[in-house]
Amino acid sequence: MVYGFLFRCESVELRLTISFSNLFEVLATIMSLLSTRMPSFRCFSSSATCLLKLGDSLKQTRIFSNEDVIEYAKITSDYNPVHLDSESARNAGFEDQLVHGMLVASLFPQIISFHCPGAIYASQSLQFKEPIYIGEEIFGEMQLFSLRRMKNRYVAKFKTSCFKHGDLLALDGEAVAILPSSAVTQVDPLG
């Protein structure tokens, strides 16, 4: 896997493409150099590797564990037995314990924050199509379909989809995110 980084310190800009094998070594060296040579160190970094344009997709896979579901239940006080007990889930007509739908949907703001640090996740609509079970690998995808400039920020609209078993649609909807001014250089509004 290859990562792209953009570092800015006042008027100095440094763009890097780094492979996973040397990622931490390179970042540690850069941080060390910047902190010793630029005491103010007012910088940001981004893991985005390319400009966003209409039609682009941001993707991530995830497997939710039983521990994830238990922690989510504790935080939200959603102790519905179909999430916490296999027998209850089977009695309700499911194969096994379900991952909370909103826990699955939390994958989308995670995808946005990875690609556009500092983005504000403004809204999300959801339609649950298929159950997602603990231990299943899911694939989240956000496809940019609308981009509007608003002062020094962008309002971005995404089609959101979550698949299991490769291409079985389990969840879909739309999301709106406000990209920060630091991400404006990462966005090509003309597509």
C-alpha positions as CSV (number, residue, x, y, z in Angstrom):
1,M,0.0,0.0,0.0
2,V,1.2,3.5,-0.8
3,Y,0.3,6.6,1.1
4,G,0.5,10.2,-0.1
5,F,1.1,13.1,2.3
6,L,1.0,16.8,2.0
7,F,2.8,18.8,4.7
8,R,2.4,22.6,4.9
9,C,4.3,24.9,7.2
10,E,3.5,28.5,6.4
11,S,4.7,28.9,2.8
12,V,6.7,25.7,2.6
13,E,4.9,22.7,1.0
14,L,6.2,19.1,0.9
15,R,4.5,16.3,-1.0
16,L,5.5,12.7,-0.4
17,T,4.5,9.3,-1.6
18,I,5.5,6.7,0.9
19,S,5.1,2.9,0.8
20,F,3.9,1.1,3.9
21,S,7.3,-0.5,4.6
22,N,9.0,2.8,5.3
23,L,6.0,4.9,6.4
24,F,6.7,5.3,10.1
25,E,10.5,5.8,9.6
26,V,9.9,8.5,7.0
27,L,7.3,10.3,9.1
28,A,9.4,10.2,12.2
29,T,12.3,11.7,10.3
30,I,10.1,14.5,8.8
31,M,8.6,15.3,12.2
32,S,12.0,15.4,13.8
33,L,13.4,17.8,11.1
34,L,10.4,20.1,11.2
35,S,10.3,20.3,15.0
36,T,14.0,21.2,15.3
37,R,14.1,23.6,12.4
38,M,10.7,25.2,12.7
39,P,9.9,25.8,16.4
40,S,6.4,27.2,15.7
41,F,5.5,24.0,13.9
42,R,2.0,25.1,12.7
43,C,1.5,22.2,10.2
44,F,-1.2,19.9,9.1
45,S,-0.9,16.6,7.2
46,S,-3.3,14.7,5.0
47,S,-3.4,11.1,4.0
48,A,-5.3,11.8,0.8
49,T,-3.4,10.7,-2.2
50,C,-5.2,12.5,-5.0
51,L,-7.6,15.4,-5.8
52,L,-11.2,14.6,-5.2
53,K,-13.4,15.1,-8.2
54,L,-17.0,14.2,-9.1
55,G,-17.4,10.4,-9.4
56,D,-14.4,9.6,-7.2
57,S,-14.9,6.8,-4.6
58,L,-13.4,6.5,-1.1
59,K,-13.4,2.9,0.2
60,Q,-12.6,0.9,3.3
61,T,-13.2,-2.6,4.6
62,R,-14.0,-3.6,8.1
63,I,-14.9,-6.6,10.3
64,F,-16.9,-5.8,13.4
65,S,-16.1,-8.1,16.4
66,N,-18.2,-9.1,19.3
67,E,-16.2,-6.7,21.5
68,D,-17.1,-3.8,19.1
69,V,-20.8,-4.7,19.4
70,I,-20.6,-4.9,23.2
71,E,-18.7,-1.6,23.5
72,Y,-21.3,0.1,21.2
73,A,-24.1,-1.3,23.3
74,K,-22.5,0.1,26.4
75,I,-22.0,3.5,24.9
76,T,-25.5,3.8,23.4
77,S,-27.4,1.7,25.9
78,D,-28.8,-0.3,23.0
79,Y,-29.0,-3.7,24.6
80,N,-31.3,-5.3,22.0
81,P,-30.7,-9.1,22.4
82,V,-30.4,-9.6,18.6
83,H,-27.0,-7.9,18.9
84,L,-25.8,-9.6,22.1
85,D,-27.2,-13.1,22.1
86,S,-27.0,-15.6,19.3
87,E,-30.1,-17.6,20.4
88,S,-32.2,-14.4,20.6
89,A,-31.0,-13.4,17.1
90,R,-31.9,-16.8,15.7
91,N,-35.3,-16.7,17.4
92,A,-35.9,-13.4,15.7
93,G,-35.2,-15.0,12.3
94,F,-31.5,-14.1,11.8
95,E,-28.6,-16.4,11.3
96,D,-26.7,-15.0,14.3
97,Q,-25.9,-11.9,16.3
98,L,-26.3,-8.6,14.3
99,V,-24.0,-5.7,14.3
100,H,-25.9,-2.5,15.2
101,G,-26.9,-0.7,12.0
102,M,-25.6,2.6,13.3
103,L,-22.3,1.0,14.2
104,V,-22.0,-0.2,10.6
105,A,-22.9,3.4,9.4
106,S,-20.0,4.8,11.6
107,L,-17.7,3.4,8.9
108,F,-18.7,6.4,6.6
109,P,-17.4,9.3,8.9
110,Q,-14.3,7.2,9.5
111,I,-13.7,7.0,5.7
112,I,-14.2,10.8,5.4
113,S,-11.9,11.6,8.3
114,F,-9.2,9.4,6.9
115,H,-9.2,11.0,3.5
116,C,-10.0,14.6,4.6
117,P,-8.8,15.2,8.2
118,G,-10.8,18.0,9.8
119,A,-13.9,17.4,7.7
120,I,-17.3,17.9,9.4
121,Y,-19.7,15.1,8.8
122,A,-23.0,17.0,8.5
123,S,-25.7,14.5,7.7
124,Q,-26.4,10.9,6.7
125,S,-29.5,9.1,5.4
126,L,-29.6,5.3,5.6
127,Q,-31.5,2.4,4.3
128,F,-30.8,-1.0,5.8
129,K,-31.1,-3.7,3.1
130,E,-29.4,-6.8,4.6
131,P,-28.3,-7.7,8.1
132,I,-24.6,-7.6,8.9
133,Y,-23.4,-10.3,11.3
134,I,-20.5,-10.1,13.8
135,G,-17.3,-11.3,12.0
136,E,-18.5,-10.6,8.5
137,E,-16.2,-8.5,6.3
138,I,-17.9,-5.5,4.9
139,F,-16.8,-3.0,2.3
140,G,-17.8,0.7,2.7
141,E,-17.8,3.0,-0.3
142,M,-18.5,6.7,-0.6
143,Q,-18.9,8.1,-4.1
144,L,-18.7,11.9,-4.6
145,F,-21.6,13.1,-6.7
146,S,-21.9,16.8,-5.7
147,L,-19.4,19.5,-4.8
148,R,-20.2,23.1,-4.0
149,R,-17.8,25.8,-2.8
150,M,-18.9,27.8,0.3
151,K,-16.3,30.5,1.1
152,N,-13.1,28.7,1.8
153,R,-14.8,25.3,2.3
154,Y,-16.6,22.8,0.2
155,V,-19.9,21.1,0.8
156,A,-19.5,17.5,-0.6
157,K,-22.3,15.1,-1.1
158,F,-21.6,11.4,-1.3
159,K,-23.6,8.3,-2.2
160,T,-22.9,5.8,0.6
161,S,-22.9,2.0,0.2
162,C,-21.9,-0.9,2.3
163,F,-21.5,-4.3,0.8
164,K,-21.0,-7.8,2.1
165,H,-20.1,-11.1,0.3
166,G,-18.5,-8.9,-2.4
167,D,-21.4,-7.3,-4.1
168,L,-24.5,-7.8,-1.9
169,L,-25.8,-4.3,-0.9
170,A,-26.4,-4.3,2.9
171,L,-26.8,-0.5,3.5
172,D,-27.1,2.6,1.3
173,G,-27.8,6.2,1.6
174,E,-26.3,9.7,1.2
175,A,-24.0,11.8,3.2
176,V,-23.0,15.4,3.4
177,A,-19.6,16.5,4.6
178,I,-18.0,20.0,4.9
179,L,-14.4,19.8,3.9
180,P,-12.1,22.2,5.8
181,S,-10.1,25.0,4.2
182,S,-7.0,22.9,4.6
183,A,-8.6,20.3,2.3
184,V,-9.5,22.8,-0.4
185,T,-6.3,22.2,-2.2
186,Q,-7.2,18.6,-2.3
187,V,-10.5,19.2,-4.2
188,D,-11.0,19.9,-7.9
189,P,-14.5,21.3,-8.1
190,L,-14.5,21.1,-11.9
191,G,-14.2,17.3,-11.9
